[in-house]
């Protein structure tokens, strides 16, 4: 039977007591982790967010009623216990912070009873994620998940403290704003007061933070909720949190400087890890050529090597055909994997096809130096030797090649090197390798829209030396954009913004956007720019991704209190869900049912 606290006050959390408190009377409260009844004594492990404390119930100390009550305790009962801290009489538990002490109970109150939970409240359980998320309230009690959520809170708090010292002001921007679809789809919110019109939830505070620079606030920061209606992955959610900032009267180096110091501060304070400054910088083109990715994982080598010139005139049509179509042939060296069974190589081919490859060519260098290859019969000995030399092949190595348009070759080999590194055990979670990727292309060609689109967004400043190419050669224009990458994951990105009206007009024109369309989409920002706009730049981190890597997790769902699953639904609350007709009428919304829904 649940009792009230009856004036009891908690004096300590479970691990806020130590051997220094021996002899003191304390009151602790929490959840029963487990109970062991030894007849004359009952031992209970009590758990709260700080950890576990052993409670000892002795009938001589707690009384007959209290002892009988202790005998009814089950996992996840919520209890309050008063007693004295004593040196543990049994063996010290080295795995507990309180392993050398125990609490000898004199008073017990059962504050709440519990049904048997659907899974154990323990670290690193193998319970299916769907069940964990359905019972997320229980899942959040697990010490490893609690540790992640507490770390997330510390990251947010320390970020605020650091940036406040750096002169940043925390300012909130609107959640209900105007839809300006560029990139991912907006989540739309119907307006009851303005029938037929919609707000959009912000994909980022981008336009508002630029207007704050126009308003003279100089340095802005916000831990901002953002929303994107896009397909999900392990490191994506429909709603997520950004550490969002903007600075005035700065250029690239200024933004990078303050953020390097922020990252060094967070990693030192939270993990005790020293981040060596300055962090390495790598131009986008170099990253693609060496790693096939603009978010390269530098914890291991296996760099791409371009063998296009070696095989340009060879007898292998797959290679020469790709080159004739303007593509390239590149390879990677999986050190020590030359004895990989054909079945595993075929699995790698299937993996590569998922990234656009038509196939993979390979050379397995045997221990005696002989070559086993899928294409050797089309090549001369000199060509094969040159290829092996280019990839620094040694006996026991496996060389893998892709031939296609550059974008496909990069995608395939970039993904393949990470997959192989995982199989080879090269991805160490306690190693942190940062890199800034700089000098991104200003534009990328969209086959779907048959026009150039902004790689970042339409307000990114081109590099000064490339401004004259905006009209003549837009594909060659580089941007003053920068991403911060950690262990192959982009954790943040930003750019210097365009603050000159004439450059912004040229940018819109290069994107195929008329003045009328630009004003319709971004008129409120362009109007603000008419009244004196400072040079400004910014950056936003994905807080969820950053904490995921700091906590050594594989999914951001493990660092978000109440995450969505891959179809953007919430298993805990069963959202999204239908609403009643009256609500739809008030919002002037009529549902159009598909034939499939009607048949159901």
Residue pairs with C-beta under 8 A, 6 or more apart in sequence:
1 110
1 113
2 110
2 111
2 112
2 113
3 109
3 110
3 111
4 109
4 111
5 80
5 109
5 111
6 109
8 27
8 29
8 80
8 82
8 109
9 27
10 27
10 28
10 29
10 80
11 26
11 27
11 28
12 21
12 26
12 27
12 28
13 28
13 30
13 48
13 49
13 50
14 28
14 30
14 46
14 47
14 48
14 50
14 51
14 52
14 53
14 98
15 50
15 51
15 52
15 53
15 97
15 98
16 50
17 24
17 26
17 28
17 53
17 85
17 98
17 101
17 103
18 98
18 101
19 87
19 100
19 101
21 85
21 101
22 85
22 86
22 87
22 101
23 84
23 85
23 86
24 84
24 85
25 82
25 83
25 84
25 106
26 82
26 83
26 84
26 85
26 103
27 80
27 81
27 82
28 46
28 48
28 53
28 55
28 80
28 81
28 103
29 48
29 78
29 79
29 80
29 81
29 111
30 46
30 47
30 48
30 78
30 79
31 46
31 47
31 48
31 76
31 77
31 78
31 79
31 114
31 121
31 141
32 44
32 45
32 46
32 47
32 73
32 74
32 75
32 76
32 77
32 78
32 79
33 44
33 45
33 46
33 47
33 52
33 75
33 121
34 44
34 45
34 75
35 42
35 43
35 44
35 45
35 70
35 73
35 74
35 75
36 42
36 43
36 44
37 71
40 58
40 59
41 56
41 57
41 58
42 56
42 57
42 67
42 70
42 71
42 73
43 54
43 55
43 56
43 57
44 54
44 55
44 57
44 70
44 73
44 79
45 52
45 53
45 54
45 55
46 52
46 53
46 54
46 55
46 79
46 81
46 103
47 121
47 141
47 143
49 146
49 150
51 96
51 97
51 98
51 143
52 96
52 98
53 98
53 101
53 102
53 103
54 88
54 93
54 96
54 98
54 101
54 102
54 103
55 81
55 83
55 102
55 103
55 105
56 86
56 102
56 103
56 104
56 105
57 66
57 67
57 70
57 105
57 108
58 67
58 104
58 105
59 67
61 83
61 104
61 105
61 106
62 70
62 83
62 105
62 106
62 107
62 108
66 105
66 106
66 107
66 108
69 108
69 110
70 105
70 108
72 110
73 79
73 110
74 113
74 114
74 116
75 114
75 116
75 117
75 120
75 121
76 114
76 117
76 121
76 138
76 141
77 110
77 112
77 113
77 114
78 110
78 111
78 112
78 114
79 108
79 109
79 110
79 111
80 107
80 108
80 109
80 111
81 103
81 105
81 107
81 108
81 109
82 105
82 106
82 107
83 103
83 104
83 105
83 106
83 107
84 103
84 104
84 106
85 101
85 102
85 103
85 104
86 101
86 102
86 103
86 104
87 100
87 101
87 102
88 99
88 100
88 101
88 102
89 102
92 99
92 100
93 99
93 100
117 135
117 138
118 131
118 135
118 138
119 125
119 127
119 131
119 132
119 135
119 138
119 139
121 138
121 141
121 142
122 142
122 143
123 142
123 143
123 144
124 144
125 142
129 557
129 565
130 565
130 571
132 139
133 139
133 557
133 563
133 565
133 571
133 572
134 571
134 572
135 572
136 561
136 562
136 571
136 572
137 572
139 145
140 146
140 149
140 561
145 558
147 551
148 547
148 551
148 553
148 558
148 559
149 559
149 561
151 270
151 547
151 550
151 551
151 559
152 543
152 547
152 559
154 269
154 270
155 266
155 270
155 543
155 546
155 547
155 550
156 223
156 243
156 543
158 265
158 266
158 269
158 270
159 221
159 223
159 243
159 262
159 266
160 170
160 221
160 223
162 261
162 262
162 265
162 266
163 219
163 221
163 245
163 258
163 262
164 170
166 219
166 258
167 218
167 219
168 219
168 220
168 221
168 245
169 217
169 218
169 219
169 220
169 221
170 220
170 221
170 222
170 223
171 212
171 217
171 220
171 221
171 222
172 222
173 202
173 205
173 208
173 209
173 212
173 222
173 224
174 202
174 208
175 201
175 202
175 225
176 189
176 199
176 200
176 201
177 199
177 200
177 201
177 202
177 208
178 199
178 200
178 524
179 186
179 188
179 198
179 199
179 200
180 200
180 207
180 521
180 522
182 454
182 457
182 458
183 203
183 457
184 203
184 228
184 229
184 230
185 228
185 229
185 230
186 200
186 201
186 203
186 227
186 229
187 200
187 201
187 227
187 228
187 229
187 238
188 198
188 199
188 200
188 201
189 198
189 199
189 200
189 201
190 197
190 198
190 587
190 588
190 589
191 197
191 198
191 199
191 587
192 586
192 587
192 588
195 587
195 588
196 588
201 227
202 208
202 224
202 226
202 227
203 226
203 227
203 228
204 224
204 226
204 242
204 244
204 540
205 222
205 224
205 226
205 242
205 244
206 457
206 459
207 522
207 524
207 525
209 220
209 222
209 244
209 245
209 246
209 538
210 246
210 459
210 497
210 525
210 528
210 536
210 538
211 524
211 525
211 528
212 220
212 246
213 220
213 246
213 247
213 248
213 497
213 533
213 534
213 536
214 528
214 529
214 531
214 532
214 533
214 534
215 528
216 248
216 534
217 248
218 247
218 248
218 249
219 245
219 246
219 247
219 248
220 244
220 245
220 246
220 247
221 243
221 244
221 245
222 242
222 244
222 245
223 241
223 242
223 243
223 244
223 543
224 241
224 242
224 244
224 540
225 239
225 240
225 241
226 239
226 240
226 241
226 242
227 238
227 239
227 240
228 238
228 240
229 238
229 568
230 236
230 238
232 238
232 564
232 565
232 566
232 567
232 568
233 566
234 554
234 555
234 556
234 557
235 489
235 542
235 544
235 545
235 548
235 555
235 556
236 556
237 544
237 556
237 557
237 560
237 563
237 564
238 564
238 568
239 564
240 542
240 543
240 544
240 556
241 542
241 543
241 544
242 540
242 541
242 542
242 543
243 492
243 540
243 541
243 543
243 546
244 538
244 540
245 538
245 539
245 540
246 536
246 537
246 538
247 254
247 255
247 258
247 536
247 537
247 538
248 534
248 535
248 536
249 534
249 535
249 536
250 496
250 535
250 536
250 537
251 480
251 496
251 535
251 537
252 438
252 480
252 482
252 496
252 537
254 537
255 482
255 494
255 496
255 537
255 538
255 539
256 278
256 279
256 281
256 436
256 482
259 484
259 492
259 539
260 275
260 277
260 278
260 279
261 277
263 275
263 279
263 434
263 484
264 274
264 275
264 277
266 550
267 273
267 274
267 275
267 432
267 550
268 274
268 275
270 550
271 550
273 432
275 432
275 434
279 434
279 435
279 436
279 484
280 298
280 434
280 435
280 436
281 435
281 436
281 437
281 438
282 296
282 435
282 436
282 437
282 438
283 437
283 438
283 439
284 294
284 437
284 438
284 439
284 440
284 441
284 478
285 439
287 293
287 294
287 296
287 435
287 437
288 294
288 406
288 410
289 304
289 306
290 296
290 303
290 304
291 297
291 303
291 304
291 414
291 417
292 304
292 330
292 409
292 410
292 411
292 412
292 413
292 414
292 415
292 417
293 410
293 414
293 415
293 488
294 437
294 440
294 483
294 485
294 490
295 437
295 483
295 485
295 488
295 489
295 490
296 414
296 435
296 437
296 485
296 488
297 418
297 421
297 427
297 433
297 487
297 488
298 433
298 435
298 487
299 421
299 426
299 427
299 428
299 431
299 433
299 487
299 488
300 417
300 421
300 426
300 427
302 332
302 333
302 334
302 335
302 417
302 420
302 421
303 332
303 417
304 330
304 331
304 332
304 410
304 413
304 414
304 417
305 330
305 331
305 332
305 333
305 390
305 391
306 328
306 329
306 330
307 329
307 330
307 331
307 386
307 387
307 390
307 391
307 401
308 323
308 328
308 329
308 330
310 383
310 386
310 387
310 390
311 319
311 320
311 323
311 329
311 379
311 383
311 387
312 320
312 323
313 320
314 320
314 378
314 379
314 380
314 383
315 378
315 379
316 361
316 375
316 378
316 379
317 378
318 358
318 359
318 361
318 375
318 403
319 329
319 361
319 375
319 403
321 403
322 328
322 329
322 403
322 404
322 405
323 329
323 403
325 405
326 405
327 403
327 404
327 405
327 406
327 408
327 409
328 403
328 406
328 409
329 401
329 402
329 403
329 409
330 401
330 402
330 409
330 410
330 413
331 387
331 390
331 391
331 399
331 400
331 401
331 402
331 413
332 391
332 399
332 400
332 413
332 416
332 417
332 420
333 391
333 392
333 393
333 397
333 398
333 399
334 340
334 397
334 398
334 399
334 400
334 420
334 424
335 394
335 396
335 397
336 396
336 397
336 424
337 396
337 397
337 398
337 420
337 424
338 364
338 365
338 366
338 367
338 395
338 396
338 397
338 398
339 364
339 396
340 364
340 398
345 360
345 362
345 398
348 360
348 400
348 416
348 419
348 420
349 357
349 359
349 360
351 415
351 416
351 419
352 359
352 360
352 402
352 412
352 415
352 416
353 359
355 408
355 411
355 412
355 415
355 416
356 404
356 408
356 411
356 412
357 402
357 404
357 408
357 412
358 404
360 400
360 401
360 402
360 412
360 416
361 373
361 374
361 375
361 400
361 401
361 402
361 403
362 373
362 374
362 398
362 399
362 400
362 401
363 371
363 372
363 373
363 374
363 376
363 384
363 387
363 388
363 393
363 398
363 399
363 401
364 371
364 372
364 373
364 397
364 398
364 399
365 371
365 372
365 388
365 393
365 394
365 395
365 396
365 397
365 398
365 399
366 372
366 395
366 396
367 395
367 396
368 395
369 395
371 384
371 388
373 384
376 384
379 387
387 393
387 399
388 399
391 397
391 399
393 399
400 413
400 416
402 408
402 409
402 412
402 413
402 416
403 409
404 412
418 427
418 488
421 427
427 487
429 552
430 552
431 487
432 486
432 487
432 549
433 486
433 487
434 484
434 485
434 486
435 484
435 485
436 482
436 483
436 484
436 485
437 482
437 483
437 485
438 481
438 482
439 463
439 478
439 479
439 481
440 455
440 456
440 478
440 479
440 481
440 482
440 483
441 455
441 475
441 477
441 478
441 479
442 454
442 455
442 460
442 462
442 466
442 474
442 477
442 478
442 479
443 452
443 453
443 454
443 455
443 474
443 475
443 477
443 510
443 511
444 452
444 453
444 455
445 451
445 452
445 453
445 475
446 452
446 453
451 511
451 512
452 474
452 475
452 510
452 511
452 512
453 511
454 460
454 507
454 511
455 479
455 481
456 479
456 481
456 493
456 495
457 495
458 507
458 508
458 511
458 513
458 522
459 495
459 497
459 498
459 504
459 507
459 525
460 479
460 480
460 481
460 495
460 496
460 497
460 498
461 479
461 480
461 495
461 496
461 497
461 498
461 499
461 503
462 470
462 477
462 478
462 479
462 480
462 503
462 507
463 477
463 478
463 479
463 480
466 476
466 477
466 478
467 477
467 503
469 476
469 477
470 477
470 506
470 507
470 510
471 506
471 509
471 510
474 510
479 495
480 495
480 496
480 537
481 493
481 494
481 495
481 496
482 493
482 494
482 495
482 539
483 490
483 492
483 493
484 490
484 491
484 492
484 493
484 539
484 541
485 491
486 546
486 549
487 549
489 545
489 548
489 549
490 542
490 545
491 541
491 542
491 545
491 546
491 549
492 539
492 540
492 541
492 542
492 546
493 539
493 540
494 537
494 538
494 539
494 540
495 537
495 538
496 535
496 536
496 537
497 535
497 536
497 537
497 538
498 504
498 507
499 529
499 533
499 534
499 535
499 536
501 526
501 529
501 530
504 526
504 529
505 515
505 518
508 514
508 515
508 517
508 518
513 521
518 526
519 526
544 556
544 559
544 560
545 556
547 556
547 559
548 554
548 555
548 556
548 558
548 559
551 558
551 559
553 559
556 563
557 563
557 565
562 570
562 572
564 570
565 571
568 576
569 575
569 576
584 590
584 591
